[in-house]
């Protein structure tokens, strides 16, 4: 598993997070928005939240975040 960041939290505190960071590749992605969408899709495709679910976190509580970077520009998007 090539996961960028996984943040488990105590069960009774804030929701756990899965964060994927991507650098925009102009030949593959037309915009930072497209790169963010690819980051969120990678979280889903590779089921990164499985580790948290196996630790007892409810899947509905696990937050997904995709970050995209290009030079000094950045963007982020929250998923489910």
C-alpha positions in Angstrom: 0.0 0.0 0.0 1.5 3.3 -1.1 -0.6 5.6 1.1 0.3 9.3 1.6 -1.3 9.9 5.0 -3.6 8.0 7.3 -4.8 9.7 10.5 -6.5 7.5 13.0 -8.2 9.3 15.9 -9.5 8.0 19.2 -12.9 6.4 18.7 -14.7 9.1 20.7 -13.0 12.1 19.2 -12.8 13.6 15.7 -13.4 11.5 12.6 -10.3 9.7 11.1 -8.9 10.9 7.8 -7.3 9.5 4.7 -5.3 12.1 2.8 -3.8 11.6 -0.7 -1.4 14.2 -2.2 -0.8 14.5 -5.9 1.3 16.7 -8.1 -0.4 17.7 -11.3 0.9 16.1 -14.4 -0.1 18.4 -17.3 0.1 15.5 -19.8 -2.5 13.5 -17.8 -4.6 16.1 -16.0 -6.1 19.3 -17.5 -6.4 21.1 -14.2 -5.8 21.0 -10.4 -9.5 20.1 -10.1 -8.9 17.0 -12.2 -5.8 16.1 -10.1 -7.9 16.4 -6.9 -10.5 14.1 -8.4 -7.8 11.6 -9.2 -6.5 11.7 -5.6 -10.0 11.0 -4.2 -10.5 8.2 -6.8 -7.2 6.6 -5.8 -8.3 6.5 -2.2 -11.5 4.6 -3.3 -9.7 2.4 -5.8 -7.0 1.3 -3.4 -9.4 1.1 -0.4 -7.0 3.0 1.8 -9.7 3.3 4.5 -9.8 -0.5 5.0 -7.0 -0.1 7.6 -9.2 2.2 9.6 -12.3 0.1 9.2 -10.3 -2.9 10.5 -9.4 -0.9 13.6 -13.1 -0.5 14.3 -13.9 2.9 12.8 -17.3 3.1 11.1 -16.8 3.6 7.4 -19.3 6.5 7.4 -17.0 8.4 9.8 -13.8 8.1 7.7 -13.1 11.3 5.8 -11.3 11.4 2.5 -9.2 14.4 1.3 -7.5 14.9 -2.0 -4.8 17.6 -2.3 -3.3 18.7 -5.6 -0.2 20.7 -6.2 1.4 22.5 -9.2 4.3 24.7 -8.4 3.2 27.2 -5.8 -0.5 26.5 -6.5 -2.5 24.1 -4.5 -6.0 22.9 -4.0 -7.9 20.5 -1.8 -11.2 18.7 -1.9 -13.0 16.6 0.7 -14.7 13.4 -0.3 -16.9 11.0 1.6 
